[in-house]
Amino acid sequence: MNLDQALREMEAFGAGTRCKSPLYHANIDPRADERLTPEQWGRAVDALEAKLGFTGQPRALVQHVKEGREHVHVVWSRIDIERNRAIPDSHNYRKHEEVARVLEREFGHERVQGAHVEREGKERPARTPSHAEMQQAERSGLDPKAIKAEITALWRQTDSGKAFAGALAEAGYILARGDKRDFIVIDQAGESHSLARRIDGVKAADMRARLSDIDQAT
């Protein structure tokens, strides 16, 4: 059985349940200068698996090197076959950070400040691009951090929704209504972005208030 067949089989486990996301994907990605031994890779995968509650679940692993960094992708089946239901994946960001802090100390790696665990009064770090956003960046050739910086600047330079939409248009973006979100932004390559994730330091309620002068129906 190859990787594609294994993933399709795991996905099929969810056919008899109400679960819309029967697979769980994680990426274990240490710094380029922090190499792991085969034993450490195994320890990292097993530790994350246990914390997420996936011990004993079918899984698929892919290990490769990209831009000089060795990392591992792991996909687990979330479907508990005996109970015919999905294993919850709530609070997963915190669980990832808890495992990371343990493994950093265990492996002697430099600590990476997270947003949820062992903050110790430190500011919440900037959100890192998700795997989907990194794939989007590869397709479009546009840097999500640069897009966020530009859209944030346009937001701060304007004082109304209509002025903001006009500034976006001049910069080559399109403000649009999303299927699941209030507003999205379409970039120059035709890729869509959640507006809330592309404006730094703005709460959703404040964003909606600013954009209240725009008719979403149009």
C-alpha positions in Angstrom: 0.0 0.0 0.0 1.4 3.4 -1.0 0.9 6.7 0.8 -2.1 7.8 -1.2 -3.9 4.5 -0.7 -3.1 4.6 3.1 -4.5 8.2 3.4 -7.6 7.3 1.4 -8.2 4.2 3.6 -7.9 6.3 6.7 -10.3 8.9 5.3 -12.8 6.2 4.5 -13.0 5.3 8.2 -15.0 8.5 8.7 -17.7 7.7 6.2 -20.0 6.2 8.8 -19.6 9.1 11.2 -20.5 12.8 11.3 -16.9 13.8 11.3 -16.0 16.2 8.5 -12.3 16.1 9.1 -11.3 12.4 9.7 -7.6 13.1 9.3 -5.3 15.1 11.5 -2.1 16.5 10.1 1.0 17.7 12.1 4.3 19.0 11.0 7.4 18.5 13.3 9.9 21.0 12.1 13.0 21.7 14.2 15.6 24.4 13.2 18.1 23.6 10.5 20.9 23.5 13.0 19.0 21.2 15.4 19.3 17.7 13.9 17.4 14.8 15.4 18.5 11.2 15.6 16.1 8.5 14.4 15.4 7.7 18.0 14.6 11.4 18.7 12.3 11.6 15.7 10.4 8.5 17.0 10.2 10.0 20.5 8.8 13.3 19.1 6.1 11.6 17.0 5.1 9.3 19.9 5.0 12.2 22.4 2.8 14.3 20.2 0.6 11.3 19.4 0.1 10.6 23.1 -0.7 14.2 24.0 -3.3 14.5 21.2 -5.0 11.3 22.3 -4.1 9.4 19.1 -2.1 6.5 20.6 -2.9 3.3 18.6 -4.5 5.2 15.8 -3.5 4.5 12.2 -0.9 7.0 11.0 1.3 7.8 8.0 4.7 9.5 8.2 6.7 11.3 5.6 10.2 12.6 6.4 12.0 14.9 4.0 14.4 17.9 3.7 13.2 21.3 2.4 15.5 24.3 2.2 18.1 22.6 4.4 15.6 21.7 7.1 14.7 18.1 7.9 11.1 17.7 9.1 8.4 15.1 9.4 4.7 15.2 8.4 2.4 12.9 10.3 -1.2 12.2 9.5 -3.4 10.3 11.9 -6.9 8.9 11.6 -9.1 10.6 14.1 -11.8 7.9 13.9 -12.1 5.5 16.8 -13.3 2.4 14.9 -14.5 0.6 18.0 -16.7 3.5 19.1 -17.4 4.7 15.6 -16.7 8.3 16.5 -14.1 11.0 16.0 -11.4 11.6 18.7 -11.7 15.3 19.7 -9.0 17.6 18.5 -9.8 20.6 20.7 -7.0 22.7 22.3 -4.6 21.2 19.8 -2.4 24.3 19.7 -1.8 24.2 23.4 -1.0 20.5 23.2 1.5 21.0 20.5 3.3 23.7 22.5 3.3 21.5 25.7 5.0 18.7 23.8 7.4 21.2 22.2 8.5 22.6 25.6 9.1 19.1 26.9 11.1 18.0 23.9 13.2 21.2 23.8 14.4 20.5 27.3 14.9 16.8 26.6 16.8 17.3 23.4 18.7 20.4 24.6 17.2 22.6 21.8 16.6 26.3 22.0 13.2 27.3 23.3 10.7 28.8 20.9 8.3 31.2 22.6 4.7 30.1 22.0 1.4 31.8 22.5 -0.2 29.4 25.0 2.4 27.7 27.2 5.0 29.1 29.6 4.4 32.7 28.6 5.9 34.1 31.9 4.6 37.6 31.2 6.0 37.7 27.7 4.0 39.2 24.8 2.0 36.8 22.7 4.2 36.1 19.6 3.0 37.0 16.1 1.0 34.3 14.5 3.0 32.1 12.1 1.6 31.2 8.7 -0.4 27.9 8.7 0.5 25.0 6.4 -2.4 26.0 4.1 -1.1 29.6 4.0 2.4 28.4 3.1 1.0 26.3 0.3 -1.0 29.3 -0.9 2.2 31.4 -0.9 4.0 28.8 -3.0 1.2 28.9 -5.6 1.0 32.7 -5.7 4.6 33.6 -5.2 3.4 36.2 -2.6 4.7 36.4 0.9 1.8 36.3 3.5 3.8 38.4 5.9 4.3 41.1 3.3 0.6 41.0 2.4 -0.3 41.4 6.1 2.1 44.3 6.5 0.7 46.1 3.5 -3.0 45.5 4.3 -2.4 46.6 7.9 -0.7 49.8 6.7 -3.7 50.5 4.4 -6.1 49.9 7.3 -4.2 52.4 9.5 -4.1 55.0 6.8 -7.9 55.0 6.3 -10.8 55.8 8.6 -13.8 54.1 7.0 -14.7 50.9 5.2 -15.2 52.6 1.8 -11.9 54.4 2.1 -10.2 51.1 3.0 -11.8 49.2 0.1 -10.6 52.0 -2.2 -7.1 51.8 -0.9 -7.0 48.1 -1.3 -8.2 48.4 -4.9 -5.4 50.9 -5.7 -2.9 48.4 -4.2 -4.2 45.6 -6.4 -6.4 43.9 -3.9 -10.2 43.2 -4.0 -12.4 43.4 -0.8 -15.1 40.7 -1.1 -17.7 38.9 0.9 -16.6 35.4 2.0 -18.7 32.3 2.2 -17.8 31.7 5.8 -16.3 35.0 6.9 -17.6 38.6 6.9 -15.0 39.8 4.5 -12.1 38.4 2.5 -9.3 40.0 0.5 -8.3 38.6 -3.0 -4.7 39.3 -3.8 -3.1 40.0 -7.1 -2.7 36.3 -7.9 -6.4 35.5 -7.3 -5.8 33.9 -3.9 -8.3 34.7 -1.1 -7.3 35.7 2.5 -9.3 36.1 5.7 -9.3 39.9 6.3 -9.2 39.4 10.0 -5.9 37.5 9.7 -4.4 40.1 7.5 -4.8 43.1 9.8 -2.4 43.2 12.7 -3.8 44.0 16.1 -7.4 44.6 15.2 -10.3 42.8 16.9 -13.1 41.3 14.9 -15.7 43.6 16.5 -13.6 46.7 15.6 -13.2 45.5 12.1 -16.9 45.0 11.6 -17.6 48.4 13.0 -15.2 50.1 10.6 -16.6 48.2 7.6 -20.3 48.9 8.6 -20.6 51.5 5.8 -20.1 48.8 3.2 -23.1 46.9 1.8 -22.1 43.3 1.9 -24.8 42.3 -0.6 -22.9 44.3 -3.2 
